[in-house]
Amino acid sequence: MNDIRSRLDEISDILTIPDVLVEVNTLIRSPYSSASDIAKVINRDLALSAKILKLVNSPYYGFTKQITSINYAIVILGYNTIRDLAISVFILDLIDDKECGDFNPKSFWQFSVNVGIIAEHLVERSRLMRNDGIYVAGLLHEIGVVILNQFFPDEFSAAYRYARENNCTLLQAENTILDFNHIVISEYILQRWNFPETILDVCRYCYSPEISKDLLPYVIHMSNIFCRVLRLGNPADNAIPELSAKALNVLNIDENNFYGLFKDILKITIHSVSQIL
Amino acid sequence: MNDESDINAPGQNSNTIRNDDLPYEHVIRRINDMFVNYSQNSTMLAMREALLKLANEGLLDE
C-alpha cells in the first residue's frame, strides 16, 4: 500500500489542478463576486475560455445564437454551471486517449458526464437537497479509473480483462487481483486537489451508500446504475453493481415507474461524445 | 401484420424468421445478459422489464 501511495504522490505532482480553477471556485463561493469577476479570471486562460465556449455552444445546450463571451455564458447558464464546465474541461484535458481493449476513455468520460446529469435530475425530482456540486460529484466519482488506465496500464488492463471474463465490476476485479482499487486512487487524488469531504464520500461509498451518513452517495449510486443499464457511455465493465434497496426509498423512486423515469433520463442525457465535443 | 420480407434484413431472401432479424434483438439479448445474476431480485426484474419495453420501442441506443 505504501508503494501505491508513493506512486500516487508522484502522479498528483504531475496532475495539478490549474490555479484558475481554484480561483473560480473561490469566487463562486463568495457572495460578493460578480459574473464579470469570474469571467475575468476565466479569460486569463485562453485555452480554458475557448473550451468552455465550445461546450456552451455544443448541441447539448441547443442555443440558437452563438455565445461568444464567457461573461454572457455565465449570465445565461449561471455560476455553478460554468464552474462545472470548467471542471469538465480540466477532466477532459486530463483524459489520455489511451485505449485498452475496447475501453475508450472518452466513452468513460461520457458515462461520467451522464452520471452527473442523471444525479441532478434525481435530486430535482425528489427535492432532496440543494442542487449544488451534484454534477461534479457524478463527473468525478470514478476518476480513479481514468488515472488507473493512464498511469497503471498493466494493472488496469489485467483488471479490465478480469471484469469482462468474470462478468463482475471493475472494482470487484481490482479487489480480487490487485492490492489497491480505483476508489483509493479517486479519493487520494481528489483529496490532493482539495475537493470537499462530500465529494470524497461519494468516491468512497458510491458502491455501498448505506455506510455513508450523507445522501449524495445514494444519489450517485443510483445514477451510476441507471447510466450502466441504459448504456450511456462505457463504465469500464459490463456488470451492474448490487443495488442498494435503501437508495430507492431515499430518492423516492417507485420501481413500478422505472419506465417513465428512464424515458425522462434518455431525453436529458448525452448519447454520444460528439454531442458535447 | 408484417410479412416475412419486412422482417428479414435487407438483401436477405429467406422464408424463415430468424431471431437475429427481429428488431432490437441484440439490445434485448444484451439486457437479458446484463440481468442474468439478478433473476431473484424483484427490483432488478422491474428495471429489466422497463428496459425491455424501451428496447421494443426502439428507444435504447444500440
Interface residues (C-beta under 8 A of the other chain):
Chain A: N167 V229 L230 R231 L232 N238 A239 I240 L243 A245 L248 E255 N256 F258 Y259 L261 F262 K263 L266 H271
Chain B: R30 I31 D33 M34 F35 V36 N37 Y38 N41 S42 T43 M44 A46 M47 E49 A50 L51 K53 L54 L59 L60 D61
